C-alpha cells in the first residue's frame, strides 16, 4: 500500500481487512514550507504508534530532513549510497550492451572511455555514483570524450536533456507557431532556475508553483519574441501542459508544483544564469563577491551554485576563494561553524589546476590546519571538522599544491587527546586526521617515509601510522604484510584493531585476509580486536561456508559480552533462514550470562520471528519469569509493538502496570498503552486513574 494522501479511516479500514501493510511516505523534503516538517514528523510517528504491525518507509533528501522525532519513534535511518566502482563498471557494460546491440568491440571502446575518465577526473568520479547522471555520462560518452570539468559535464548533460524536450512540436500540436531553439530553451531554464534559487526557500525545495512558472515563461516569450500578452499566455500554458504530460528537464511534482528532474540541473542553470549576467556586464566581480559569496557562505543550499561559478569563471576563482576565506575566521573562539572554509575548499576543487592559484591554495591549506590546531583547546568545531571539512578536502585530494606542508604536520602530529577523563584518545578526531592526511597525501613518497618512521615510534605514533597506512594508495604486498604483522604481533591493542579493520576494508580479495581475520576473532587477547574481526567477517564474508560456524562459536563461547553480542546480532540479521538460528537465539535469550546479550536475542526473536507460534508465549514468559529487568522491559516493548491487536495484549499490559514489582517494567507497560491506545478514551481515563493512585 502506497501512503500518498491516505486518510486515517482509509488506512484503518484497509488494515482491518488485511492485517499488515507497507506504507511509504515518499519525499519528506518535498514539503514546501519547512515549518511543516516537524508536524509531518509528528504525524508519521503517531501513525507508527497507532499501527505497530505496519512497516513504514519514509524517504527524504538530506537537505531539509530532521531526524530526531522519527529517531525517537524507533525509526532506523539509512542513507542511499552512490554506486561503487564495480557497480559503475557493471552498469556501463550493461548500458552499452543494450545501446550498441552487442557490438562487443564498440562496447569495449566506449566502456574503456568512461573508465579512463573515471580514473583521470575526480569530477567524473563524483558524478558517476548517481544512476541518472551516470546514464547521461554514458550517453555523452557514446559520442565523444568526457570533459574533465564538472560544469562542462553538466552543460553536456543539460544539452542532452534539452535536446529531448521538443517544445516546438508540442506548440504546433496546440496550433501555435513559434520556433524555440536550443539556446532559447537553455535561457528560459536559466531564468526559471534563478527565480527558484533566489526565492526564500532556495534549494531546500526544488519547486516553483504553476502560477510563478507561467509568469516566467510569459515574461521570457514576450522579451525574446516580442509577442502580445495573449499569445505569450497561450504559449506558456502549452509549455506547462507539456510538462504535465511528460517529464523533460522540468516535471510536475504534484499539487501544481514543478521542479527540475534532478536538483543538479537547478544548480547548474542557476550558476549559468549568474555567469551570463557577469558576461553581459549586468554584474561585476564585486557583485560576485558581495552579493553571492559573502551573502550565502553560511547557506549550504547555495554552495553547489557557487562551486560551479568558480569552475565556469576560473580566472576569477582565486579572488572569489580568497574573499570567501576572509569573510570569517573562527580563530578567536568564534561560535559560528566555518562554512566559508568548506565553501572555499569546494570552489578550489572546481579548478582544473589549483597550482594556477598557488598562493591562495597554500593559504587555504594553512587555514584547514589551523582548524585542526584549534581543536586542541576548543571543541566548538570538532564535529564540524569531522563531518564537513575533512570530506570537503578529499574533493581536491592529491591535486592540492604544497602537500609538503601536510607531510611536515603528519611527522610532528600526535593523537588527539580525549576530554573524557576515562579515555586517553579522541578516536573520531584522530581517525579524521588520518583521513585528511591520506586524502591529500596518498601517492606521496614523503608520506610513506613518514609512516615508516612512525612505525618505530611510541604506541600512539604507531597507531596513527597504521590508520594512514590502511588508506594509503596504491595498495601493494608490502603494505598488507606490515598490516598483518601489526594485527598479529603489536602489543598495543588499538594498533591490532586498526590493522584488522584496515585489512578487512582494503584487502578483501587478498588470500591472506580471511585467515587473518578468523585467527584474530578467536585468538586475540583483547576483546576489542576480536569484536572488530567478528564484525568484519560477518559483513564481508557472508557466503563463506566457515563464517556462520565461527559466529555461532563466538556467540556461545567468547568470554567477552560485547563479542557475543556482536555475533548474536550478526547471526540474527544475516542468517535468518538458517534452521539453527532461531534455536541459537532462544538459547542465548535464556542462558547467556550477560543481560545485554540476552536482551539482543529477545529483540531479534520478536522482530525476525513474529509469526512463529512459540514467539509470543516465550515473550510473555520472559516478562514474568526472567531475572533481569532489562530483558523483561525489552519483552514488554516487543509484545506491545508486535502484537498490538492480540486480544490478550492490553489486559497483560494493564496487569503489569498494576502488579509488576519493577519500576522500569511498569513504566514500559504504561508507555506502550499510552502510545498504542491513545485514541481510546476509556484507556486514557484508566491511565489517569492509575497515575492518581
N, C-alpha and C positions, 0 to 999 in steps of 0.2 A: 504494500500500500504506500503510495507516494503522498506525503503530507503537505501538499500545497493548497492552502485555503480550506483546510478541513475545519468543520465546526466540531465543537466538543460533543454535541449529541450524535453527530455522524460517526465520530470515532467510537463513541461508547456503543452505539448500535452495531457497528462492524465487529467490535471486539466481543460483544455478547454472542454473536453468531459464529465467529471464527476462533476466538480464544487467544490467538497470538498474531502478531503482525510486525512488519518493519516499517517505521515511519521515518522519512527523510525530510529534514528541514534544510533546504538547499540554499546556499548563498546568504549567510547571515550578514556578510559585509555589504549586501546589496540593499540594505535598509537605507533609505535616503537621508533620514535625519538621525545623526549619531546619538541624539538624546534618547532615541527609542531602543537602542541596542540593549540597555540594561533591562528595560521592560520585557523585551523579547526573550532575553536570557532567563528572566524570572518565570516567564510563561512556559518555556521549554522545561525548566527544572520542575515546575509544578506538574506539567504533563507527565514527566518521568515518574514522579511520585504517585500520581493517580493511576498509572498503568504500568506497574512494575514488570509485567510479562512482555511488554513491547520492547523490541530492540530499536533504539533511536540512533540515527546518524545525523550529525549537524555538520554542514560544510561552510567554510568561510575562507576568504583570503586572509593573510596575516595582518595586512593593513586594515584597521577598523575592527579588530577582533579583541574582545575582552574575555579572558578565560576563567576568571575567579569564580563567578557564580556557578558556572557549569562544572568546574572542578569540585566545588563544594557539594554539588549534587551527585558526585560519583562518576562523572563522565571521564573517560580516558581520552587523552589528547595525542593526536598523531599529525605529523607534517608529511605531505606527499613529497617524496624525494625526486629530484631530477634523474633522468636516465644516467646510468653509469656508462663508462667507455664501452664495455662489452655489449650493453643494451643498445647504445647508439650504433655500433657496428652492425648488430643484428637487424635493427630497424632499417638502416640504409641498404643493406643487402636485400632484404625482402621488398623494400620500396622500389629499388631499381629493377629487381627481377620482374615485378609487375609492369613497371613503366616502360621497360625496354624489351618486353616479350621474350625473356630468357636468352637474350643475346649475351652470352657469357663474357665475351671479350669486352664488349662495351660496358657491361655491368662492372667488371673488374676495374676498368679505366675510371668510370665515374665514382665508384666507391673509393678507389685509391685517391682520387682528387679530394674528396671530403675528408678522409682520414689524414691526408697530408696537411690539409688546412687546420684540422684539429690540433695536430702536433705543433704547428708553427704559430698559431694565433690563440692567445688566451681569450680574446673576444669571441671567437667562434666556439671555443670550448664552453664558454659561459652560456651561449645561446642554444647550443645543441642539446642541452639537457631537457629543454622544453619540447614536447612532442609536436605542437603546432609549428613552432619556429624551426624545428628540425625538418619538418616536411617542406617548409618554404625554402630552407637551405638546400634540400635535395632538388627542388625544382630549379633553383638558380644554378646549382652545380651541374645540372644536366646539360646546361648550355655554355657555361663559362667557369673560369677560375673564381673562387670566392675572394672578395676583398678582405683585407685583414682588419680594417677599422669597423667598429660596431655600427657607427652611423651610416656608413656606406652599405653595410649589410641590411640595415633597416630600410634604407632607401630602395634597395633592390627588392626587398620583401614587400614593401608598400606598393611598388610598381607592379609586382605580380598580382597582388590583390586588386589594385585599381584597374588593371587590365581586364579582370574578370567582371568588373562592375560595368555592365553595358547599359549605361543610363540612356543613351540616345535611342536605342531600340525600344526601350520602355516608353520614352516620351512619344515616339512615333505611334506606338500602340495606343497611346492616350490622345492621339490626334494633335500632338504638339510638335512643332518643327523647330528644333534647336540643335546645334552641333557643339557638344561639350567635349573637348579633347582631354587627353590625359593630364596635362598641366592644369587645366581648369579644375578637374576633379581634385587634384592634389591641393590647389589653392583653396578650394572650398573646404576640404578636410582640415587644412591648417587653421582656417578661421574657426571652424567648429571646435577643434581641439583647444585652441587658445581660449575660446569662450568657456569651455568646460573647466579647464585648468585654472582659469583666473577667478572662477566663482568661489564662494566662501567655503565649499567643501573640498575643493581641489581633487586630488587623485584618490581620496578616500572613497569616492563614489564615481565610477566611470559612467556617468549618466547625464543626459540632458532631456528635459521634457519636450514633448512634441511641439508645444507652442514656441518654446525658445529655439528649437531646431528649425522650425518653419520660418521664424524671423530671420535667422542667419542665412538660410538658403535664399529667401526672398531678397535680402539686402545684397547678397553677392550677385545674384542674377541681374538685379537692377543696375548695380555698379558696373558689372562686366559687360552686359549685353544691351544696356540702355533700353530695356523693355518697360512697358507701362505696368502699374501695380497689379492689374487684373491678370495679365499673363504671368507675371512673377509668382502670383499666388497659385495659379494653376500648375505651374512647373514645380513649385515647392511641394504641393500636395501630391503630385505624381511621383516625385522622388521619394517622399516619405512612404507612400504606399508601396513602392518597390522594396523598401527596407522591411516593411511589414510582411511581405510575401516571401522574401528570401534573404538570408544572411549574405551580405557582401563584406566590405570592410567595416560598415556600420550595421547594427542589427537591433531588433526590437527585444527588450528585456522584459516587457510586460508593463501593464498599467500606464501606457503612453510614455514610457521612458525608453530612450535609445542610448546605445553606447558602442564604443569600438569593440570589434570582435575579440581583441586582446588588448589589455591595458598598455602593452608595449607600444602599440601604434598611436594611442593617445599621447604618450610621452614623446614619441618621435615627431609627430606632426606639430605638437606644441613647441618643441625645441626648434623645429624647422621654421615655424611661424616667427619666432623671436629673431632667428638669424636672418630671415628675409627682411624684417623690419630694420635690422642693423645694416644689411647690404643696401637697402633703399634709403639709408640715412635718416630714417624716422627716429632712430635711437642711436646713441654713440657708446663708446667704451665706458664712460662714467655711468650711463644708464644701466649697462650690463652689470657693472659692479654694485651700484647702489640700489637699483630698483629690482634686481633679481638675486644676485649673490648675497648681498648684505641683508636683504629683506627676508629671504627664505632659507638661510643656512640652518636654522633650527627645525625647519619643516621637512621631515623625511620624504613626504609625498612630492616634493619638488626636486629631490636630489637627482633622480634619473634624468629629468629635463636639463638640469644644469650640467650634468656629466656630458650629455650629448652635445650641448652647446660648445663645451670645451673641445670636444673632438672635431666639430664642424669648423670652428674658428681656432685652429691650433696655434696660429701665430699670436693670438691674444691669451692663450691658456696660461702662460706664465704670470701675466698680470692678474688674471682672474684668481688663480690659485693663491698668489701672494696676498691679494685683498681678502680672500676668504680666511686665510690663516690669521690675518691681522684683526679680524672682527672681534675675536675673543681669545683670551689666554687665561686658563684656569690656574696658573702658577700660584697665585696668591689665594689659594683655598677657595677658588670660585665654585659655587654650588651648581652652576648650570653645566649639564653634560657637554663636552666639547664636540658637538655635532659638526662644527666647522672643520675640524681636523679630519673627521670621517669624510666629509664632502670634498675636501681638498685632495685626499688620497684617491677617491673615486674619480675626480677630474684628472688627476695625474695618470690614472690607468687608461684614459682615453687617448693619451699622446702616443703616437707611433714610436717615437724615440725620445724618452724622457731626458736623455742626455742633452737634448736641444735646449732644455731649460735647466741646466746643470745646477746653478746656484739655488734656484727655487726648490729643486728636488732634494738638495742637501739640507736646506733649512727645514723642509717638511719632515725629513727623516729624523733630524735632531729634535723636532717638536714631539714626535712619537716617542722617542727615547726619554724625553723629559717626563712624559706621562707615566712611563714605567718607573721612573725615579720617584715621582710624586707618591706613588702607591706605598712607598716605604714610610711615609709619615701621615698619609691621609687615605681613608678607604672610600672617599666620596665617589671616585670614578672607577673603582675596582671592577664592578660588574660591567660597566660601560666599556672599559678597556678590553675585557674578555670577549664580550658579545658583539661589539661593534668595530673597535679599532683593529684588532688582530685579523678578523675576517676580511676587512677592507684592504689591509696591506697585501694580502695574497692576490688581490686583483692586479697589482703592479708586479709583485713577485720578483723574479730574478732580473727584470728589466730596470730595477731601481738603481740609479747611479750611486756611487760612494758606498758600496756594500762593505768596503773595508772597515767602515765605522761599526757595522754590525759585528764583524769578527772581533774587533777590539773590545767591544762591550761584552760579548759572549765569553771571551777569555777571562775577563775580570769578574763576571757575574757569579752570583751565588743563588741559592734558592730564596724564595720569598717567605719570610717567617710568618707564622700564624699569629693572629691577635688573641686566639683562644689559648689560655694558659695550659690547657691539657694537650695541645697539639704543637708540634715543633714547626710544621710547614704548612703554608697555604698551598694546598695541592693544585687547586684550579688555576691560580695565578702562575704558579711555576710551570704548569703544562702550557698555559697560554704564551708564556715567554719562550718556551721551546718551539711552539707553533710559529711564533713570529720569526725566530731565528731561521728555521727551516723554510718558511715561506719565502724569505728573501735570500737566504744563503745556500739553498740547495744547489748542487753542482759546483760549489765553491771549494777549491782545494784548501783554501785558508781555513774554512770552517771545519773541514775534515781533519786537518792538522791540529786544530784547537780541540776537537773531540778526542783525539789520541792523547793529548796532554792531560785532559781532564779525566780520562780513564785511569790514570795513575795517581789521581788525587784523593781527596777525602771522600767519605761516604756520599755526601750531598753533591759534591763535584762530579762523582761518577754517575750519580743518579741523573743529573742534568745532561750529562754526555749521552747516556743511554736514551733518554727522551728524544734528543735531537738525532741521534744515530738511527733510531727506528723510523724516522720520517725522511731520512736523507735519500737523495736521488743522485745518480742512478743506484738501484739496489744491485748488490753483487754478492758473490760467495763469501768474500772476506767479512762483509758486514754481518751476514747471518751467523757465521762462525763465532764472531765476537758476541753476538746476542745470545747464542746458545750457551756459550761458556759462562756468560754472566747469569743466565737463567738457572744454570745448574750449580755454579760454584761460588758466586759472590756471597759474602757473609751478611750483607745488608739486604733485608727482605724487600724493601722498596725497589731496589735495583732488580732483584729477581722478578718481582711482579711486573715492573715496567718492561723488562726484556720479554717476558711471556706474552704480554699484550702486544708488543711491537711485532713479534714473530707471527702471532695469530693474524694480525691485521695486514701485514705487509708481505708475508711469505706463505700464503695459504696453500699454494700448489707445490711448495718445496717438499720433497720426500722426507726430510728430517723434521718437519714441523709437527705433524700429528703425534709421532712417537714421543717427541719432547714434551708436548702438552699433556699426554697421558701420564708420563712419568712424573711431571710436576703436580698433576691433580691428585696423585696418590702419595708420592714420596716426599714432597717438600715439607719442611718442618714448620713452616708458617702458614696459618690458615688463610691469610690474605692472598698468598700466592696460589694455594690450592683453589680458592674461590675464583680467582681470575682464570685459571686453567679450565675449571669446570664450565664456567660461562662461555669461554671461547670455544670449547669443544661442542657444547650444545648448540651454539649459534652457527658455527661454521662447518660442522661435520655431521649434520643431522642424519644423512643417509649412510654413514659408515656403519657397518654391522656391529662394531665394537662399542659404539657410542652409548647406546641405551644400557647395555650391561654395566658399563663403567658408571653411568649416572645412578643406576639402581644401587650399585655398591656404595657410592658416596652418600646417597640419601639415607642409607641404613647404618653404615659403618664409620663414616668420618667422625672424628672426635670433636669437630667444631660445629656449633649450632648454625653459623652463617653458611657454611659449605653445604650442610644437609638441607637447609632452607633453599639455597640456590638450586640444588639438584632436584628437590621436590617440585619447585616451580617449573623448572625446565621440562621435566617429565610430563607434568600435567598439561603444559602448553604445546609441547612438540610431539607427544606420543599418545594423544587422547584415545586413539582407536586400538592401541595395543592391548590385548586381553589381560596383561598383567599390571596395567597401570592403575586401574581402579582398586584392585586388592592391595597394591602397594600404598596408595593414598589412604585407604581405610586403616591399614596397619600403622602408618605414620601418625594419623589423626588420634589413634588410641595409645600407641606405645612409645612415641618419641619422648625423650626426657625434657625437651625444650618446648615451652609454651608457644613461641613464635612459629616453630616448625609445625606443631600440631594445628595451630590456627590457619596457617597457609594451606595445609591439607584439607581442613574443613571447608575453607572458602573455595578451593579448587573443585572439590566434590560437588558443592552446591551449584557452582556455575557451569561445570562441564558435564554433569550427570543429573541434570534436573529431572529428566523423565525416568530415571532408574527407580523402580518401586521401593528399593531399600533406602534411597537417599533421605526422604523426608522423615521416616522413622528414626534413622540414625541421627539426624539433626535434633529432633525432639529429645532423644536420649541424651545427647551431649549437653543440651541446655539444662536438663535436670540433674544429670549424674556426673558431669565432668568436674574434676577437682580444681580446674583453673578458670578463673573468672573471665579472662580474656577470650578463652576458647568458647565459653558459654555466651559471651557477648557477641562473638562472630556468628555463632549458630542462630541466635535470636535475629540478627540482622539478615542472615541468609533466608530464614523462613519467611520473614516479613516481606522481603523483596521478591522472592521467587515463588511464593505460594499465597499471594495476596487473596486469591479467590477461593482458596480451600476453606470449607465451612468451619474447620477446627482452628484456623489460624487466629482469628480475632479473639475467640474465647481463651486460647492459650496465652496470647499476649496480655490480655486483661488479668489472667491469673498470675502471670509473672510480675505484673505491675504491683499487685496487691501483696503477694505472698513470698516473692523471692527475697532471700536474706542479703543479697549483694546489691549495693547501690548502682554499680555500673550496669548490671543486668536489668534492673528495674528501669534505669534511665534509657537503655536501648529499647526496651519494650514501649515505653512512653513515646519516644521519638518515632518509632515505627507506626504506632497507632495515629499519632498526630499527622504524620506525613501521608499515610496510606488511606486514612478515613476522615480527612479534614472537612469533607463536604457533608458528613453525616452529623446533623445537629445533636442527635442523641449521644453520639460518641464524644463530641466536644463537651457537652454538658457533663457527661460521666467523668472526663478528664479533669474538668474544673472542680468537680466534687471531690475527686481523689486528691487533687492538689490542696484543697482547703482542709482536708482531713489530715 
